Structure formats: structure tokens, C-alpha cells
Amino acid sequence: MQLQVARIGKPHGIRGEVTVQVLTDAPGDRFVPGTQFIVEPASSGPLTVFSARWNKDILLLAFDEIETRNQAETLRGAKLFIETEDIGADDDDEGWYEHELVGLDVRVGGSVVGKVSGLHTMPVQDLLVVTTAEGQEVLVPFVEQIVPEVNVGDKYVVVTPPPGLFEVNADESAEEPAVGSQSVGDRGTEAGSNA
């Protein structure tokens, strides 16, 4: 069985490097020089890692087979796979893969607030991409304190977000001029604030 570990994005620079969306929880182990990937479409591969480096939060890969920006452009959208036999026995306990999480209901306090639409794998901590019923994307830190339960069998995750996490995008898009400011002041008065 094959497991997808990355999707290739746009070229970077002129020497054939590409940006990749990382879909594994162990990028340091998966993208070492000399690693060979099965590629979809097959006509683009196989590809062998020449170098891997981080540019802020974006992983850049260079391959032995790709030397120019034009060649790199032909890889855009290609998917990189490894054989699951290549995965260590402990990896199943380390985390979740994007394909396992996408489409799961996101529950907060018993209510469904949206669906998982993606997973951003970062060097420090992963981020769940949650699309709310209103179509807004919210990034949720994928740590046990905030996402205490993942139930793939019953197709849901439980999120205990810090205050305001799901309201941030809504507040930014719903800012109103003077009328909105007045209503905020009224709420402050009701809460006992004289400011």
C-alpha cells in the first residue's frame, strides 16, 4: 500500500526547487536526500530527493531528476507517495494524516461547528483547517489540549478552543462603523464597565 506524504506546489527559484504541502507528521524523516518517491501521475516520477530545506513554514525540495524551473513547473500538483512498508512501526502512534481527517465533523461542546478541510504540518505544531458552516476557514492548533479526541470511525473530532478562536475571522469580516461601535459600548455598560 502507498501513502501520500506531500503534494508539490509551485516552483521556487531557477534551479528546479519546488514548494510542497507536507502531509506527514515526520517531515524530517521523510524528505532526506536519497529518498525516492512514487509519483502520481507516474509520468512525473519516480523522484529522488536531492535536498530539503525550510523557508519559514514552507518546505522546499530539490530532486536529482529536476534541474530547471521549467522542469519544476511540470510537477505542479503532483503527489508524492512512499510504500507503507517504509514506515516505522511506531509511526502509527505519532499522529494523523490529512486524508484520515478531512471531512470529519468538528464538535465543540456537543455542537457541530464545521468540518475538517485540511491539515497544515508545521515544524513546531500542526494546524487543523476547519471550514465552518458559514464557509470561513479557522486554523486550530492540533495539540491534545485543544483537540482532545479524534474519532475516525465515527467521523468526528472534539475541539476545546480557547476563547475567541472561532470568532476571530467573523469579527474581522463583520466590523461595522459607528453603529457596531455603539453596540460594543452598550455591552460593556451591561457588563458593569464604566469605560
C-alpha positions as CSV (number, residue, x, y, z in Angstrom):
1,M,0.0,0.0,0.0
2,Q,1.2,3.5,-0.8
3,L,0.8,6.5,1.5
4,Q,0.8,10.1,0.3
5,V,3.4,12.3,2.1
6,A,3.3,15.5,0.1
7,R,1.8,17.4,-2.8
8,I,4.0,19.6,-5.0
9,G,3.2,23.3,-5.3
10,K,4.9,26.0,-7.4
11,P,8.5,26.2,-8.5
12,H,10.9,28.2,-6.3
13,G,13.8,29.9,-7.8
14,I,15.5,28.9,-11.1
15,R,17.3,25.7,-10.0
16,G,14.4,23.3,-10.0
17,E,13.3,23.6,-6.4
18,V,9.6,23.3,-5.6
19,T,7.4,24.1,-2.7
20,V,5.5,21.2,-1.2
21,Q,2.5,20.8,1.0
22,V,3.6,18.4,3.7
23,L,1.2,15.6,4.5
24,T,3.3,13.7,7.0
25,D,3.9,14.2,10.7
26,A,7.6,13.3,10.3
27,P,9.0,15.5,7.6
28,G,12.5,15.3,9.0
29,D,12.4,11.5,8.3
30,R,10.5,11.5,5.0
31,F,12.5,14.1,3.0
32,V,16.1,13.2,3.5
33,P,18.4,13.2,0.5
34,G,18.4,10.0,-1.4
35,T,14.7,9.2,-0.6
36,Q,12.9,8.1,-3.7
37,F,9.2,8.8,-4.1
38,I,6.5,7.2,-6.2
39,V,4.8,10.0,-8.1
40,E,1.2,10.5,-9.3
41,P,1.0,11.0,-12.3
42,A,3.5,8.2,-12.9
43,S,4.9,10.1,-15.9
44,S,6.5,12.6,-13.5
45,G,8.4,10.1,-11.5
46,P,10.0,8.5,-9.7
47,L,11.7,11.4,-8.0
48,T,14.7,11.3,-5.7
49,V,15.3,13.9,-3.1
50,F,18.5,15.9,-3.7
51,S,18.0,18.5,-0.9
52,A,15.3,19.6,1.5
53,R,15.2,22.9,3.4
54,W,12.6,25.1,5.2
55,N,11.9,28.6,4.1
56,K,9.9,29.9,7.1
57,D,7.0,27.4,7.2
58,I,7.3,26.2,3.7
59,L,9.3,23.1,2.8
60,L,11.4,23.4,-0.4
61,L,12.6,20.2,-2.2
62,A,15.1,19.7,-5.0
63,F,15.2,16.4,-6.9
64,D,18.0,14.7,-8.7
65,E,15.8,14.4,-11.8
66,I,14.8,18.1,-11.9
67,E,17.4,20.8,-12.8
68,T,15.4,23.8,-14.2
69,R,12.4,25.9,-13.3
70,N,10.6,24.8,-16.4
71,Q,11.0,21.1,-15.4
72,A,9.8,22.0,-11.9
73,E,6.7,23.7,-13.3
74,T,5.6,20.4,-14.9
75,L,5.5,18.8,-11.4
76,R,2.9,21.3,-10.0
77,G,0.1,19.4,-8.4
78,A,1.9,16.0,-8.4
79,K,1.5,13.8,-5.4
80,L,4.4,12.1,-3.6
81,F,4.0,8.6,-2.1
82,I,6.0,6.1,-0.2
83,E,5.4,2.4,0.3
84,T,3.9,1.8,3.7
85,E,6.5,-0.9,4.4
86,D,8.9,2.0,4.6
87,I,7.1,3.5,7.6
88,G,8.4,2.5,11.0
89,A,6.2,0.6,13.3
90,D,5.9,3.5,15.8
91,D,4.7,6.0,13.2
92,D,1.0,5.0,13.6
93,D,1.1,6.3,17.1
94,E,2.7,9.6,16.3
95,G,-0.2,11.4,14.7
96,W,-2.8,11.5,11.9
97,Y,-2.5,12.0,8.2
98,E,-4.6,14.6,6.3
99,H,-6.6,12.0,4.3
100,E,-7.8,10.5,7.6
101,L,-9.0,13.8,9.0
102,V,-10.6,15.6,6.0
103,G,-14.4,15.5,6.1
104,L,-14.7,14.8,9.9
105,D,-17.2,16.8,11.8
106,V,-15.8,19.3,14.3
107,R,-17.6,19.3,17.6
108,V,-17.4,21.9,20.3
109,G,-19.4,21.3,23.4
110,G,-21.7,18.8,21.7
111,S,-22.5,21.0,18.7
112,V,-21.0,20.5,15.2
113,V,-19.3,23.8,14.2
114,G,-17.8,22.8,10.9
115,K,-15.7,20.1,9.1
116,V,-12.0,19.4,8.9
117,S,-10.9,20.6,5.4
118,G,-7.2,20.2,5.7
119,L,-4.1,19.7,7.9
120,H,-1.1,22.1,7.8
121,T,2.0,20.2,9.0
122,M,4.4,22.7,10.6
123,P,7.8,22.3,12.2
124,V,6.6,23.2,15.7
125,Q,2.9,22.1,15.7
126,D,0.3,21.1,13.2
127,L,-2.8,23.1,12.4
128,L,-6.2,21.7,11.6
129,V,-8.0,23.6,8.9
130,V,-11.7,23.8,9.9
131,T,-14.3,25.2,7.5
132,T,-17.3,26.5,9.4
133,A,-20.9,26.3,8.3
134,E,-20.6,29.9,7.1
135,G,-17.7,28.9,4.9
136,Q,-14.9,30.6,7.0
137,E,-11.6,28.8,7.5
138,V,-10.3,28.6,11.0
139,L,-6.9,27.3,11.9
140,V,-6.9,25.2,15.1
141,P,-3.7,24.1,16.8
142,F,-3.6,20.3,16.5
143,V,-2.5,19.7,20.1
144,E,-4.1,17.4,22.7
145,Q,-5.2,20.3,24.9
146,I,-7.3,21.8,22.1
147,V,-8.1,18.6,20.1
148,P,-8.5,16.0,22.9
149,E,-10.4,13.4,20.7
150,V,-10.1,12.2,17.2
151,N,-12.6,9.5,16.2
152,V,-12.1,8.5,12.6
153,G,-14.5,5.6,13.0
154,D,-17.4,7.8,13.9
155,K,-16.2,10.7,11.7
156,Y,-15.7,13.5,14.2
157,V,-13.1,15.4,16.2
158,V,-13.7,17.1,19.5
159,V,-12.3,20.6,19.9
160,T,-12.0,22.7,23.1
161,P,-11.0,26.0,21.6
162,P,-9.6,28.9,23.6
163,P,-12.0,31.8,23.9
164,G,-12.5,33.6,20.6
165,L,-10.7,31.1,18.4
166,F,-13.8,30.6,16.2
167,E,-14.9,34.2,16.4
168,V,-11.7,35.8,15.1
169,N,-12.5,35.6,11.4
170,A,-16.1,36.5,11.9
171,D,-15.1,39.7,13.9
172,E,-12.7,40.7,11.2
173,S,-15.2,40.3,8.4
174,A,-18.2,41.8,10.2
175,E,-16.6,45.0,11.5
176,E,-19.2,47.8,11.3
177,P,-18.6,51.6,11.6
178,A,-20.2,53.7,14.3
179,V,-23.3,51.5,14.8
180,G,-21.2,48.5,15.7
181,S,-19.0,50.6,18.0
182,Q,-22.1,51.8,19.9
183,S,-23.3,48.2,20.4
184,V,-20.0,47.2,21.8
185,G,-20.2,50.1,24.2
186,D,-23.7,49.1,25.3
187,R,-22.5,45.5,26.0
188,G,-19.6,46.9,28.1
189,T,-22.1,49.0,30.2
190,E,-24.3,46.0,30.8
191,A,-21.2,44.1,32.0
192,G,-20.6,46.7,34.6
193,S,-17.9,48.6,32.9
194,N,-17.9,52.4,33.1
195,A,-15.2,52.8,30.4
